Amino acid sequence: MPDNPIIQMIGISKSFGPVRALENVNFTLGRGEIAGLVGDNGAGKSTLLKILSGVLQPDKGEILYNGKKVVFKSPQDARKLGIEAIYQDLALCDDLNVYRNIFLSREIGGRIFIDKSAMRNETLKILRSININIPSIEQQVKYLSGGQRQSVAIARAMYFNAQIILMDEPTAALGVTESKEVFNLMLELKKKGRSIVFVTHNLRHIFSVVDRITVLYKGRSVAESLPKEKTSIEDIENLIAKGTLT
Amino acid sequence: MNAKSIWNIREIGILIATIVLGAFFTALNPLFFSLANIFTLLRMTAMLGLVAIPMALLLISGEFDLSVGSIYALAPSVVCVLVNGFGINIWLATVIALVVAAACGLINAFLVTKLHIVSFIATLGTMYIFRSVVLQMTNGMPQAITSDPIYYLLGGDVQNFSTTVVWLALFTTVFWIILENTKHGNWSMAAGSNVQAATIMGINVNRVKAINFILSAVFAGFTGILGLSWMSSVSPSQGGGLEFSSIAAAVIGGVSLKGGTGSIVGTLIGSLLLSMIQNGLILIGAGFYVYQGFVGAIVIIATILNLRIIRGRAYA
Protein backbone atom coordinates (compact mmCIF):
# COMPACT_ATOMS: atom_id res chain seq x y z
CA MET A 1 0.00 0.00 0.00
CA PRO A 2 1.24 3.54 -0.64
CA ASP A 3 2.39 5.34 2.53
CA ASN A 4 0.50 8.49 1.82
CA PRO A 5 -2.79 7.64 0.10
CA ILE A 6 -4.81 10.47 -1.35
CA ILE A 7 -7.66 8.18 -2.42
CA GLN A 8 -8.86 4.94 -0.87
CA MET A 9 -11.84 3.09 -2.34
CA ILE A 10 -12.96 0.43 0.11
CA GLY A 11 -15.36 -2.46 -0.53
CA ILE A 12 -16.91 -0.91 -3.64
CA SER A 13 -19.78 -2.88 -5.21
CA LYS A 14 -21.89 -1.91 -8.21
CA SER A 15 -24.54 -3.81 -10.18
CA PHE A 16 -26.40 -2.94 -13.35
CA GLY A 17 -29.65 -4.92 -13.07
CA PRO A 18 -28.61 -8.55 -12.73
CA VAL A 19 -25.02 -7.86 -13.83
CA ARG A 20 -22.49 -7.46 -11.04
CA ALA A 21 -19.90 -5.05 -12.41
CA LEU A 22 -17.91 -4.66 -9.16
CA GLU A 23 -17.88 -6.73 -5.99
CA ASN A 24 -16.10 -5.57 -2.87
CA VAL A 25 -13.29 -3.87 -4.77
CA ASN A 26 -10.47 -2.03 -3.00
CA PHE A 27 -8.28 0.51 -4.72
CA THR A 28 -5.68 2.93 -3.36
CA LEU A 29 -3.94 5.86 -5.02
CA GLY A 30 -0.84 7.36 -3.42
CA ARG A 31 -0.06 11.08 -3.49
CA GLY A 32 2.14 11.96 -6.44
CA GLU A 33 1.94 8.41 -7.79
CA ILE A 34 0.80 6.86 -11.03
CA ALA A 35 -1.41 3.88 -10.23
CA GLY A 36 -2.15 1.37 -12.97
CA LEU A 37 -5.56 -0.25 -13.09
CA VAL A 38 -5.70 -3.29 -15.36
CA GLY A 39 -8.07 -6.09 -16.22
CA ASP A 40 -9.74 -7.82 -19.13
CA ASN A 41 -12.76 -6.41 -20.97
CA GLY A 42 -15.68 -6.29 -18.56
CA ALA A 43 -13.42 -6.58 -15.50
CA GLY A 44 -14.91 -3.36 -14.12
CA LYS A 45 -12.09 -0.86 -14.69
CA SER A 46 -14.19 1.80 -16.36
CA THR A 47 -17.00 1.34 -13.84
CA LEU A 48 -14.56 1.88 -10.95
CA LEU A 49 -13.21 4.98 -12.65
CA LYS A 50 -16.70 6.33 -13.24
CA ILE A 51 -17.48 5.86 -9.54
CA LEU A 52 -14.33 7.74 -8.57
CA SER A 53 -15.21 10.55 -10.95
CA GLY A 54 -18.82 10.83 -9.72
CA VAL A 55 -20.45 9.67 -12.97
CA LEU A 56 -21.78 6.53 -11.24
CA GLN A 57 -22.63 5.97 -7.61
CA PRO A 58 -21.61 2.73 -5.83
CA ASP A 59 -24.25 0.41 -4.36
CA LYS A 60 -21.91 -0.34 -1.44
CA GLY A 61 -18.52 0.77 -0.18
CA GLU A 62 -16.90 4.08 0.57
CA ILE A 63 -14.38 6.54 -0.84
CA LEU A 64 -11.84 8.26 1.40
CA TYR A 65 -10.14 11.44 0.21
CA ASN A 66 -7.11 12.30 2.36
CA GLY A 67 -8.55 9.89 4.94
CA LYS A 68 -11.97 11.55 5.06
CA LYS A 69 -15.12 9.90 3.74
CA VAL A 70 -16.57 11.62 0.66
CA VAL A 71 -19.71 11.02 -1.42
CA PHE A 72 -19.79 11.98 -5.09
CA LYS A 73 -23.29 12.44 -6.43
CA SER A 74 -22.10 13.97 -9.69
CA PRO A 75 -18.89 14.67 -11.63
CA GLN A 76 -19.06 18.22 -10.28
CA ASP A 77 -18.73 16.89 -6.70
CA ALA A 78 -15.55 15.03 -7.67
CA ARG A 79 -14.22 18.02 -9.58
CA LYS A 80 -14.61 20.23 -6.52
CA LEU A 81 -11.99 18.04 -4.85
CA GLY A 82 -9.70 18.26 -7.86
CA ILE A 83 -10.55 14.91 -9.44
CA GLU A 84 -10.71 15.15 -13.23
CA ALA A 85 -11.40 12.25 -15.55
CA ILE A 86 -10.18 11.81 -19.11
CA TYR A 87 -12.42 9.18 -20.61
CA GLN A 88 -11.80 6.62 -23.29
CA ASP A 89 -14.07 8.57 -25.63
CA LEU A 90 -12.17 11.67 -24.46
CA ALA A 91 -15.25 13.67 -23.46
CA LEU A 92 -14.29 16.19 -26.09
CA CYS A 93 -16.81 17.76 -28.43
CA ASP A 94 -15.42 17.21 -31.92
CA ASP A 95 -17.06 20.27 -33.45
CA LEU A 96 -15.80 22.67 -30.81
CA ASN A 97 -12.39 24.23 -31.12
CA VAL A 98 -9.54 23.66 -28.68
CA TYR A 99 -10.21 26.52 -26.28
CA ARG A 100 -13.98 25.99 -26.25
CA ASN A 101 -13.35 22.35 -25.29
CA ILE A 102 -10.88 23.21 -22.55
CA PHE A 103 -13.33 25.59 -20.91
CA LEU A 104 -16.52 23.66 -21.68
CA SER A 105 -19.06 24.22 -18.87
CA ARG A 106 -16.50 26.35 -16.98
CA GLU A 107 -16.21 29.17 -19.49
CA ILE A 108 -14.42 32.35 -18.49
CA GLY A 109 -16.87 35.25 -18.42
CA GLY A 110 -20.02 36.35 -16.67
CA ARG A 111 -23.26 34.52 -16.02
CA ILE A 112 -24.33 34.74 -19.66
CA PHE A 113 -21.41 35.83 -21.80
CA ILE A 114 -18.07 34.16 -22.43
CA ASP A 115 -14.75 35.96 -22.70
CA LYS A 116 -13.22 34.33 -25.76
CA SER A 117 -10.06 36.36 -25.70
CA ALA A 118 -9.32 35.37 -22.07
CA MET A 119 -10.11 31.74 -22.92
CA ARG A 120 -7.68 31.87 -25.85
CA ASN A 121 -4.90 33.39 -23.74
CA GLU A 122 -5.34 30.94 -20.89
CA THR A 123 -5.39 28.02 -23.33
CA LEU A 124 -2.09 29.11 -24.87
CA LYS A 125 -0.59 29.48 -21.39
CA ILE A 126 -1.61 26.04 -20.17
CA LEU A 127 -0.53 24.31 -23.40
CA ARG A 128 2.84 26.03 -23.15
CA SER A 129 3.29 25.17 -19.45
CA ILE A 130 3.04 21.43 -20.13
CA ASN A 131 4.85 21.56 -23.46
CA ILE A 132 1.90 20.65 -25.63
CA ASN A 133 2.19 21.70 -29.24
CA ILE A 134 -1.06 22.22 -31.13
CA PRO A 135 -1.00 24.03 -34.49
CA SER A 136 -4.03 26.25 -33.80
CA ILE A 137 -6.34 26.55 -30.83
CA GLU A 138 -9.05 27.75 -33.23
CA GLN A 139 -9.05 24.31 -34.86
CA GLN A 140 -12.03 22.02 -34.29
CA VAL A 141 -10.69 19.10 -32.27
CA LYS A 142 -11.93 16.57 -34.82
CA TYR A 143 -9.10 17.67 -37.09
CA LEU A 144 -6.41 17.03 -34.46
CA SER A 145 -4.40 13.82 -34.19
CA GLY A 146 -5.20 11.30 -31.45
CA GLY A 147 -2.23 12.46 -29.37
CA GLN A 148 -3.16 16.12 -29.73
CA ARG A 149 -6.74 15.37 -28.71
CA GLN A 150 -5.50 13.50 -25.67
CA SER A 151 -3.29 16.48 -24.85
CA VAL A 152 -6.28 18.82 -25.02
CA ALA A 153 -8.14 16.60 -22.54
CA ILE A 154 -5.10 16.53 -20.23
CA ALA A 155 -4.62 20.29 -20.55
CA ARG A 156 -8.24 20.76 -19.52
CA ALA A 157 -7.69 18.67 -16.39
CA MET A 158 -4.47 20.56 -15.63
CA TYR A 159 -5.97 23.99 -16.09
CA PHE A 160 -8.60 23.32 -13.49
CA ASN A 161 -5.87 22.38 -11.07
CA ALA A 162 -6.69 18.69 -10.96
CA GLN A 163 -4.80 16.97 -8.16
CA ILE A 164 -6.00 13.55 -9.29
CA ILE A 165 -6.28 12.70 -12.96
CA LEU A 166 -8.15 9.60 -14.06
CA MET A 167 -7.14 8.36 -17.50
CA ASP A 168 -9.24 5.68 -19.15
CA GLU A 169 -7.31 4.00 -21.98
CA PRO A 170 -5.60 7.25 -22.97
CA THR A 171 -3.31 5.48 -25.44
CA ALA A 172 -5.84 3.05 -26.94
CA ALA A 173 -6.19 4.92 -30.20
CA LEU A 174 -2.63 6.23 -30.41
CA GLY A 175 0.47 5.24 -32.34
CA VAL A 176 3.84 4.55 -30.70
CA THR A 177 5.14 8.13 -30.91
CA GLU A 178 1.87 9.64 -29.76
CA SER A 179 1.70 7.20 -26.83
CA LYS A 180 5.19 8.25 -25.80
CA GLU A 181 4.09 11.88 -25.83
CA VAL A 182 1.24 11.02 -23.48
CA PHE A 183 3.61 9.08 -21.15
CA ASN A 184 5.98 12.04 -21.04
CA LEU A 185 3.05 14.23 -20.15
CA MET A 186 2.02 11.83 -17.38
CA LEU A 187 5.54 11.84 -15.93
CA GLU A 188 5.58 15.62 -16.17
CA LEU A 189 2.33 15.78 -14.21
CA LYS A 190 3.73 13.38 -11.62
CA LYS A 191 6.76 15.65 -11.24
CA LYS A 192 4.35 18.48 -10.48
CA GLY A 193 2.92 16.38 -7.63
CA ARG A 194 -0.26 15.22 -9.35
CA SER A 195 -1.64 11.71 -8.80
CA ILE A 196 -2.80 9.69 -11.77
CA VAL A 197 -4.92 6.58 -12.26
CA PHE A 198 -3.99 4.96 -15.55
CA VAL A 199 -6.40 2.39 -16.97
CA THR A 200 -5.17 0.34 -19.89
CA HIS A 201 -5.13 -3.01 -21.62
CA ASN A 202 -1.54 -2.62 -22.65
CA LEU A 203 0.82 -4.05 -20.03
CA ARG A 204 3.96 -2.66 -21.66
CA HIS A 205 2.41 0.77 -21.36
CA ILE A 206 1.61 0.16 -17.70
CA PHE A 207 5.13 -0.95 -16.84
CA SER A 208 6.72 2.03 -18.55
CA VAL A 209 5.05 4.65 -16.33
CA VAL A 210 3.21 3.36 -13.25
CA ASP A 211 4.39 2.98 -9.65
CA ARG A 212 1.81 0.43 -8.52
CA ILE A 213 -0.65 -1.89 -10.20
CA THR A 214 -4.15 -3.02 -9.20
CA VAL A 215 -5.69 -5.89 -11.15
CA LEU A 216 -9.42 -6.44 -11.53
CA TYR A 217 -10.81 -9.81 -12.51
CA LYS A 218 -14.53 -10.25 -13.19
CA GLY A 219 -15.42 -7.31 -10.96
CA ARG A 220 -13.12 -8.24 -8.05
CA SER A 221 -9.72 -6.84 -7.12
CA VAL A 222 -7.30 -9.80 -7.28
CA ALA A 223 -4.16 -7.71 -6.70
CA GLU A 224 -4.11 -4.41 -4.87
CA SER A 225 -1.44 -1.74 -5.28
CA LEU A 226 1.40 -4.12 -6.20
CA PRO A 227 4.66 -2.15 -6.46
CA LYS A 228 5.87 -2.37 -10.05
CA GLU A 229 9.34 -3.57 -9.00
CA LYS A 230 7.91 -6.56 -7.14
CA THR A 231 5.95 -8.01 -10.01
CA SER A 232 6.34 -8.90 -13.68
CA ILE A 233 4.37 -8.72 -16.89
CA GLU A 234 3.83 -12.52 -16.70
CA ASP A 235 2.35 -12.29 -13.19
CA ILE A 236 0.01 -9.52 -14.23
CA GLU A 237 -0.98 -11.46 -17.36
CA ASN A 238 -1.92 -14.44 -15.22
CA LEU A 239 -3.91 -12.27 -12.84
CA ILE A 240 -5.78 -10.68 -15.72
CA ALA A 241 -6.52 -13.97 -17.47
CA LYS A 242 -7.20 -16.29 -14.50
CA GLY A 243 -7.52 -14.09 -11.45
CA THR A 244 -4.57 -15.90 -9.79
CA LEU A 245 -0.78 -15.90 -10.12
CA THR A 246 -0.60 -19.50 -11.37
CA MET B 1 -8.25 41.90 -45.69
CA ASN B 2 -6.07 39.55 -47.74
CA ALA B 3 -7.15 36.61 -49.90
CA LYS B 4 -6.42 34.09 -47.16
CA SER B 5 -8.54 35.83 -44.56
CA ILE B 6 -11.41 36.12 -47.04
CA TRP B 7 -11.13 32.39 -47.70
CA ASN B 8 -11.33 31.81 -43.96
CA ILE B 9 -14.74 33.46 -43.71
CA ARG B 10 -17.00 30.52 -42.97
CA GLU B 11 -19.85 31.79 -45.13
CA ILE B 12 -17.71 32.61 -48.17
CA GLY B 13 -19.05 29.75 -50.35
CA ILE B 14 -22.71 30.56 -49.85
CA LEU B 15 -22.01 34.28 -50.19
CA ILE B 16 -20.36 33.78 -53.59
CA ALA B 17 -23.22 31.52 -54.71
CA THR B 18 -25.75 34.19 -53.72
CA ILE B 19 -23.90 36.93 -55.60
CA VAL B 20 -23.54 34.76 -58.70
CA LEU B 21 -27.21 33.84 -58.62
CA GLY B 22 -28.18 37.50 -58.15
CA ALA B 23 -26.07 38.45 -61.18
CA PHE B 24 -27.62 35.60 -63.19
CA PHE B 25 -31.20 36.68 -62.47
CA THR B 26 -30.36 40.35 -63.08
CA ALA B 27 -28.78 39.49 -66.43
CA LEU B 28 -31.94 37.68 -67.49
CA ASN B 29 -34.30 40.28 -66.07
CA PRO B 30 -32.91 43.66 -64.89
CA LEU B 31 -36.07 44.14 -62.82
CA PHE B 32 -34.60 41.64 -60.37
CA PHE B 33 -32.17 44.29 -59.12
CA SER B 34 -34.75 47.11 -59.00
CA LEU B 35 -35.41 48.83 -55.69
CA ALA B 36 -39.00 47.59 -55.59
CA ASN B 37 -37.89 43.99 -56.07
CA ILE B 38 -35.09 44.33 -53.55
CA PHE B 39 -37.70 45.43 -50.99
CA THR B 40 -39.80 42.41 -51.89
CA LEU B 41 -36.77 40.15 -51.58
CA LEU B 42 -35.90 41.60 -48.19
CA ARG B 43 -39.40 40.95 -46.88
CA MET B 44 -39.30 37.35 -48.15
CA THR B 45 -35.87 36.87 -46.58
CA ALA B 46 -37.06 38.31 -43.27
CA MET B 47 -40.14 36.08 -43.11
CA LEU B 48 -38.02 33.00 -43.77
CA GLY B 49 -34.95 34.08 -41.81
CA LEU B 50 -36.86 34.85 -38.61
CA VAL B 51 -37.94 31.19 -38.55
CA ALA B 52 -34.71 29.72 -39.95
CA ILE B 53 -32.30 31.45 -37.54
CA PRO B 54 -33.79 30.06 -34.29
CA MET B 55 -34.15 26.76 -36.16
CA ALA B 56 -30.40 26.90 -36.86
CA LEU B 57 -29.65 27.19 -33.14
CA LEU B 58 -31.94 24.22 -32.47
CA LEU B 59 -30.30 22.18 -35.25
CA ILE B 60 -26.86 23.05 -33.87
CA SER B 61 -27.96 21.66 -30.50
CA GLY B 62 -28.83 18.42 -32.31
CA GLU B 63 -32.62 18.62 -32.71
CA PHE B 64 -35.26 19.30 -35.41
CA ASP B 65 -38.51 21.23 -35.25
CA LEU B 66 -40.97 20.25 -37.97
CA SER B 67 -43.85 22.00 -36.23
CA VAL B 68 -42.75 25.59 -37.01
CA GLY B 69 -45.05 25.87 -40.05
CA SER B 70 -48.07 24.95 -37.94
CA ILE B 71 -47.08 27.35 -35.14
CA TYR B 72 -46.61 30.04 -37.80
CA ALA B 73 -50.33 29.64 -38.55
CA LEU B 74 -51.42 28.95 -34.97
CA ALA B 75 -50.16 32.15 -33.30
CA PRO B 76 -51.86 34.65 -35.68
CA SER B 77 -55.00 32.51 -35.64
CA VAL B 78 -55.03 32.73 -31.82
CA VAL B 79 -54.77 36.52 -32.11
CA CYS B 80 -57.73 36.66 -34.54
CA VAL B 81 -59.92 34.34 -32.46
CA LEU B 82 -59.16 36.23 -29.23
CA VAL B 83 -59.80 39.63 -30.83
CA ASN B 84 -62.86 38.68 -32.89
CA GLY B 85 -64.40 36.04 -30.64
CA PHE B 86 -63.62 37.38 -27.18
CA GLY B 87 -63.10 41.09 -27.77
CA ILE B 88 -59.64 41.01 -26.25
CA ASN B 89 -57.26 43.89 -26.96
CA ILE B 90 -55.05 43.06 -29.94
CA TRP B 91 -51.77 43.63 -28.09
CA LEU B 92 -52.83 41.46 -25.18
CA ALA B 93 -54.01 38.84 -27.69
CA THR B 94 -50.57 39.01 -29.33
CA VAL B 95 -48.83 38.39 -26.01
CA ILE B 96 -51.16 35.46 -25.29
CA ALA B 97 -50.48 34.05 -28.77
CA LEU B 98 -46.72 34.22 -28.12
CA VAL B 99 -47.24 32.41 -24.82
CA VAL B 100 -49.22 29.75 -26.72
CA ALA B 101 -46.31 29.44 -29.18
CA ALA B 102 -43.88 29.09 -26.26
CA ALA B 103 -46.12 26.37 -24.82
CA CYS B 104 -45.93 24.55 -28.18
CA GLY B 105 -42.13 24.69 -27.91
CA LEU B 106 -42.32 23.40 -24.37
CA ILE B 107 -44.47 20.47 -25.50
CA ASN B 108 -41.89 19.64 -28.19
CA ALA B 109 -39.10 19.90 -25.62
CA PHE B 110 -41.00 17.66 -23.18
CA LEU B 111 -41.57 14.97 -25.83
CA VAL B 112 -37.92 14.99 -26.85
CA THR B 113 -36.05 15.48 -23.58
CA LYS B 114 -38.36 13.72 -21.10
CA LEU B 115 -40.10 11.06 -23.20
CA HIS B 116 -36.99 10.56 -25.36
CA ILE B 117 -38.86 10.62 -28.66
CA VAL B 118 -36.58 11.48 -31.59
CA SER B 119 -37.29 15.13 -32.42
CA PHE B 120 -37.98 14.38 -36.08
CA ILE B 121 -40.87 12.12 -35.03
CA ALA B 122 -42.03 14.16 -32.02
CA THR B 123 -42.31 17.39 -34.00
CA LEU B 124 -43.79 15.58 -37.01
CA GLY B 125 -46.57 14.56 -34.63
CA THR B 126 -47.01 18.02 -33.14
CA MET B 127 -46.89 19.53 -36.65
CA TYR B 128 -50.16 17.68 -37.40
CA ILE B 129 -51.62 18.32 -33.95
CA PHE B 130 -50.96 22.07 -33.99
CA ARG B 131 -52.30 22.34 -37.55
CA SER B 132 -55.43 20.48 -36.48
CA VAL B 133 -55.88 22.97 -33.60
CA VAL B 134 -55.66 25.83 -36.11
CA LEU B 135 -58.21 24.23 -38.42
CA GLN B 136 -60.63 23.51 -35.56
CA MET B 137 -60.22 26.97 -34.08
CA THR B 138 -60.91 28.70 -37.41
CA ASN B 139 -63.26 26.11 -38.93
CA GLY B 140 -60.75 25.99 -41.73
CA MET B 141 -61.63 29.56 -42.76
CA PRO B 142 -59.25 32.51 -43.18
CA GLN B 143 -59.45 34.98 -40.31
CA ALA B 144 -59.15 38.75 -40.49
CA ILE B 145 -58.64 41.59 -38.06
CA THR B 146 -59.60 45.22 -38.44
CA SER B 147 -56.60 47.16 -39.59
CA ASP B 148 -54.89 49.15 -36.83
CA PRO B 149 -52.22 51.62 -38.01
CA ILE B 150 -49.93 51.04 -35.05
CA TYR B 151 -50.34 47.24 -35.09
CA TYR B 152 -49.63 47.39 -38.84
CA LEU B 153 -46.17 48.81 -38.10
CA LEU B 154 -45.20 45.53 -36.44
CA GLY B 155 -44.79 43.75 -39.78
CA GLY B 156 -46.09 46.14 -42.42
CA ASP B 157 -44.36 48.51 -44.84
CA VAL B 158 -43.05 52.02 -44.29
CA GLN B 159 -42.41 53.68 -47.67
CA ASN B 160 -42.43 50.18 -49.22
CA PHE B 161 -39.73 49.07 -46.78
CA SER B 162 -40.89 46.17 -44.64
CA THR B 163 -40.40 46.57 -40.90
CA THR B 164 -39.83 42.81 -40.76
CA VAL B 165 -36.34 43.55 -42.09
CA VAL B 166 -35.61 45.53 -38.92
CA TRP B 167 -36.71 42.54 -36.83
CA LEU B 168 -34.51 40.31 -38.95
CA ALA B 169 -31.47 42.56 -38.49
CA LEU B 170 -32.10 42.78 -34.76
CA PHE B 171 -32.60 39.06 -34.17
CA THR B 172 -29.80 37.98 -36.51
CA THR B 173 -27.50 40.05 -34.31
CA VAL B 174 -29.02 38.65 -31.11
CA PHE B 175 -28.76 35.04 -32.25
CA TRP B 176 -25.25 35.58 -33.59
CA ILE B 177 -24.23 36.89 -30.17
CA ILE B 178 -26.00 33.98 -28.46
CA LEU B 179 -24.21 31.38 -30.58
CA GLU B 180 -20.76 32.92 -30.64
CA ASN B 181 -20.44 34.75 -27.33
CA THR B 182 -22.64 33.18 -24.70
CA LYS B 183 -22.51 30.07 -22.55
CA HIS B 184 -25.84 28.97 -24.02
CA GLY B 185 -24.36 29.08 -27.52
CA ASN B 186 -21.31 27.11 -26.44
CA TRP B 187 -23.49 24.54 -24.69
CA SER B 188 -25.79 24.29 -27.71
CA MET B 189 -22.81 23.41 -29.91
CA ALA B 190 -21.55 20.94 -27.31
CA ALA B 191 -24.99 19.30 -26.93
CA GLY B 192 -25.21 18.81 -30.69
CA SER B 193 -21.63 17.67 -31.04
CA ASN B 194 -21.38 15.07 -28.27
CA VAL B 195 -24.27 14.72 -25.82
CA GLN B 196 -22.31 12.31 -23.62
CA ALA B 197 -19.30 14.58 -23.35
CA ALA B 198 -21.46 17.64 -22.70
CA THR B 199 -23.33 15.81 -19.93
CA ILE B 200 -20.14 14.50 -18.31
CA MET B 201 -18.76 18.04 -18.31
CA GLY B 202 -21.79 19.10 -16.30
CA ILE B 203 -23.95 20.77 -18.95
CA ASN B 204 -27.70 20.41 -18.49
CA VAL B 205 -28.29 19.28 -22.06
CA ASN B 206 -32.06 18.93 -21.66
CA ARG B 207 -32.36 22.51 -20.46
CA VAL B 208 -30.26 23.78 -23.37
CA LYS B 209 -32.41 21.90 -25.89
CA ALA B 210 -35.66 22.97 -24.22
CA ILE B 211 -34.65 26.64 -24.47
CA ASN B 212 -33.90 26.17 -28.18
CA PHE B 213 -37.23 24.40 -28.82
CA ILE B 214 -39.05 27.27 -27.12
CA LEU B 215 -37.09 29.90 -29.08
CA SER B 216 -37.84 28.11 -32.34
CA ALA B 217 -41.57 27.97 -31.57
CA VAL B 218 -41.83 31.56 -30.28
CA PHE B 219 -40.11 32.94 -33.38
CA ALA B 220 -42.30 30.86 -35.70
CA GLY B 221 -45.33 32.30 -33.91
CA PHE B 222 -43.90 35.81 -33.89
CA THR B 223 -43.19 35.66 -37.64
CA GLY B 224 -46.75 34.47 -38.28
CA ILE B 225 -47.99 37.45 -36.26
CA LEU B 226 -45.81 39.81 -38.35
CA GLY B 227 -47.60 38.40 -41.41
CA LEU B 228 -50.97 39.05 -39.76
CA SER B 229 -49.95 42.61 -38.95
CA TRP B 230 -49.04 43.19 -42.60
CA MET B 231 -51.97 41.43 -44.28
CA SER B 232 -54.59 41.89 -41.52
CA SER B 233 -55.56 38.28 -42.21
CA VAL B 234 -54.35 34.75 -41.70
CA SER B 235 -54.98 31.58 -43.66
CA PRO B 236 -55.26 28.36 -41.62
CA SER B 237 -53.09 26.59 -44.17
CA GLN B 238 -50.29 29.16 -44.17
CA GLY B 239 -46.79 28.01 -43.26
CA GLY B 240 -47.15 24.62 -44.96
CA GLY B 241 -43.61 23.69 -46.06
CA LEU B 242 -42.02 26.38 -43.89
CA GLU B 243 -40.42 23.66 -41.73
CA PHE B 244 -38.47 22.37 -44.71
CA SER B 245 -37.55 25.73 -46.22
CA SER B 246 -36.28 26.95 -42.84
CA ILE B 247 -34.22 23.79 -42.37
CA ALA B 248 -33.00 24.14 -45.97
CA ALA B 249 -31.93 27.76 -45.34
CA ALA B 250 -29.96 26.65 -42.27
CA VAL B 251 -28.33 23.73 -44.07
CA ILE B 252 -27.45 25.84 -47.11
CA GLY B 253 -25.93 28.30 -44.65
CA GLY B 254 -23.63 25.64 -43.25
CA VAL B 255 -25.56 24.19 -40.32
CA SER B 256 -24.86 20.51 -39.84
CA LEU B 257 -27.95 18.32 -39.54
CA LYS B 258 -25.91 16.15 -37.19
CA GLY B 259 -25.63 19.16 -34.89
CA GLY B 260 -22.59 20.75 -33.29
CA THR B 261 -21.75 23.28 -35.92
CA GLY B 262 -23.32 26.01 -38.00
CA SER B 263 -23.57 29.70 -38.63
CA ILE B 264 -26.25 32.30 -37.96
CA VAL B 265 -24.93 34.63 -40.68
CA GLY B 266 -24.81 31.63 -43.04
CA THR B 267 -28.45 30.88 -42.26
CA LEU B 268 -29.34 34.50 -42.99
CA ILE B 269 -27.60 34.23 -46.37
CA GLY B 270 -29.29 30.86 -46.91
CA SER B 271 -32.66 32.53 -46.35
CA LEU B 272 -31.74 35.25 -48.83
CA LEU B 273 -30.61 32.68 -51.39
CA LEU B 274 -33.85 30.68 -51.15
CA SER B 275 -35.91 33.87 -51.39
CA MET B 276 -33.88 34.94 -54.43
CA ILE B 277 -34.50 31.62 -56.14
CA GLN B 278 -38.22 31.79 -55.46
CA ASN B 279 -38.46 35.40 -56.63
CA GLY B 280 -35.93 35.18 -59.47
CA LEU B 281 -37.46 32.12 -61.10
CA ILE B 282 -40.77 33.93 -61.40
CA LEU B 283 -39.12 37.07 -62.76
CA ILE B 284 -37.25 35.18 -65.46
CA GLY B 285 -40.42 33.38 -66.42
CA ALA B 286 -39.34 29.93 -65.27
CA GLY B 287 -42.42 29.74 -63.09
CA PHE B 288 -42.98 28.73 -59.52
CA TYR B 289 -43.21 25.01 -60.20
CA VAL B 290 -39.49 24.58 -60.79
CA TYR B 291 -38.76 26.28 -57.44
CA GLN B 292 -38.82 23.11 -55.34
CA GLY B 293 -36.53 21.26 -57.73
CA PHE B 294 -34.14 24.20 -57.66
CA VAL B 295 -34.14 24.31 -53.86
CA GLY B 296 -33.47 20.59 -53.67
CA ALA B 297 -30.50 20.88 -56.00
CA ILE B 298 -29.13 23.91 -54.10
CA VAL B 299 -29.39 22.09 -50.74
CA ILE B 300 -27.36 19.18 -52.08
CA ILE B 301 -24.78 21.33 -53.86
CA ALA B 302 -24.40 23.68 -50.88
CA THR B 303 -23.87 20.80 -48.49
CA ILE B 304 -21.17 19.29 -50.70
CA LEU B 305 -19.46 22.67 -51.13
CA ASN B 306 -19.63 23.48 -47.42
CA LEU B 307 -18.08 20.15 -46.52
CA ARG B 308 -15.30 20.60 -49.07
CA ILE B 309 -14.53 24.13 -47.97
CA ILE B 310 -14.48 23.17 -44.28
CA ARG B 311 -12.30 20.11 -44.87
CA GLY B 312 -10.01 21.96 -47.23
CA ARG B 313 -9.55 24.69 -44.64
CA ALA B 314 -8.99 22.20 -41.82
CA TYR B 315 -6.28 20.31 -43.63
CA ALA B 316 -4.66 23.42 -45.08
Interface residues (C-beta under 8 A of the other chain):
Chain A: V55 S74 P75 Q76 R79 A85 Y87 D89 L90 A91 L92 C93 D94 D95 L96 R100 L104 S105 E107 G109 R111 I112 F113 I114 K116 Q139 Q140 Y143
Chain B: N181 T182 K183 H184 N186 W187 M189 A190 G192 S193 N194 Q196 A197 A198 I200 M201 G202 I203 S256 G259 G260 T261 A314 Y315
